Amino acid sequence: PPSPPGIDLVEARRAAGIADCPQPAAEPVADGLPELELECLGGDSTVTLAALRGPLVVNLWAQWCLPCRQEAPVLRAFHAEHGDEVALLGIDYNDPQPGLAIEFAQLAGWPWPQLADPEKLTEAPLGLPGIPVSLLVDAEGRLVSRHAGAFTDLAELEAWVEEGLGS
């Protein structure tokens, strides 16, 4: 659905301190993310998931999802502690209100890039059971781990990333 008139979502995203989306150009790899193109939240660019490289945590969430809201401070803490070594990328999933998603990400203190998947294009290729779901992508672009449900604390998220990346 279109945004309310007069709201420039790209401007709102940048004003919220959310980074512009990456523009990776790598070739898809076996065991990698699907060859799907998603718009950056706000619609000013697109990102091909299969071209993303890690170490990267991809978190699928929506502003209407209560467990996603409960998980938000854990992701913020992880970014503050490990953002230089492990990047984060959000996917606002099945969300009809991108303006509210931008507002939520700002309130949650999430400066990392956010993609939009209002049509649930990722559902089938990723076999999503619901959200939140986190995916771990290694430096070669392989999907090495998935976590269904919210992380309850920073230690749980750190342990999952360490185990998935084998470090």
Salt bridges, closest charged atoms under 4 A:
ASP20 OD1 - ARG13 NH2 2.74
ASP20 OD1 - ARG14 NE 2.98
ASP44 OD1 - ARG13 NH1 2.83
ASP44 OD2 - ARG14 NH2 3.27
GLU85 OE1 - HIS82 ND1 3.69
GLU123 OE1 - LYS120 NZ 3.98
ASP138 OD2 - ARG142 NH2 2.44
GLU140 OE1 - ARG142 NH2 3.54
GLU156 OE2 - HIS147 NE2 3.54
GLU158 OE2 - HIS82 NE2 2.54
